[in-house]
Amino acid sequence: MCKELHSSSGKDICDAPEDAQARRAISPVICYPNETLPQPDLTLYQQARDGAEKINEVIVPPREAATFRVNAGQFFRIKSIEGPQVGDFNLWNAADLSERFYSGKTRALHGTHLSTGHRMWSSFPSLRPMATIVGDSLAWYGKDEYGGSVHDVIGTRCDPYTHQLLSGGQYHHCCHSNLTRALAKELGVTPAEAEPHVHDVLNVFMCTGFTKDTGQYFMKASPVRPGDYLEFFAEIDLLGALSACPGGDCSTVHSSDAAQCHPLLVEIFAPKPGALGTWTSPPQNAYDKSHGCHT
């Protein structure tokens, strides 16, 4: 039974039941077994990439964000160019911003951190691959002794609302604000109109995990160095936005001007005509959307 309320934590202090050990010993099961997921043809993608030509590049300034567009069947690479720097990445269907990257479902399907062969899945009701990771120069990192790994879909993005809540300050170069300004500029709308389209991110190059004792989200110095990259194949026509996080390599702080920050580079590559053969963009999810309300 719960005997009292702990004065410092506010939690009940309860005696464990007799079968506590047995309850804890129950083996977990995977919520979303992914063996039946449609698999990308990485061999085809690599063959197309080998002959691809660079057609554009975008520099993302420190503590700012920039947008870029990629056609279905093209490749894009996010690259470190001057020093350790992480990036917060948003992705939309270029023709319909309501279809956007779904961080939570991507995490449920692939895990907390992404690498080669994993896909960025879109929001309901489309739920289809938007982009496939085809190259990751930090794949060697794996998982460290703290449980940390790179390219997470855990964190939402640094934002001025949480910053104000925790510190009382007004800071305008959090990744949320950077992405909002960049999207507003791209669309020719006000920040208030653009902000609802900004969503939970893929944290490119960021090294993160959960603490073993408290289960809190942690960050540590990114292992990224100039020349490192994360490369994608565009499964549909895409609008992307990338913020060079004010936390720099996220080794100490974010949401301030204290960290040393560096630019990031986005490069776009087009394969030769016919290099993808009969490949086509994946269709939207086949669920009938009736939700049991058949007439």
Secondary structure, 3 states (H helix, E strand, C coil): CEEEECCCCCCEEECCCCCHHHHHCCCCCCCCCCCCCCCCCHHHHHHHHHCCEEEEEEEECECCEEEEEECCCCEEEEEECCCCCCEEEEEEECCEEEEEECHHHHHHHHCCECCCCCEEEECCCCCCEEEEEEEECCHHHCCCCCCCEEEECCCCCCCHHHHHHHHCCCCCCCHHHHHHHHHHHHHCCCHHHHHHHCCCCEEEEEEEEECCCCCCEEEECCCCCCCCEEEEEECCCEEEEEEECCCCCCCCCCCCCCCCCCCEEEEEEECCCCCCCCCCCCCCCCCCCCCCCCC
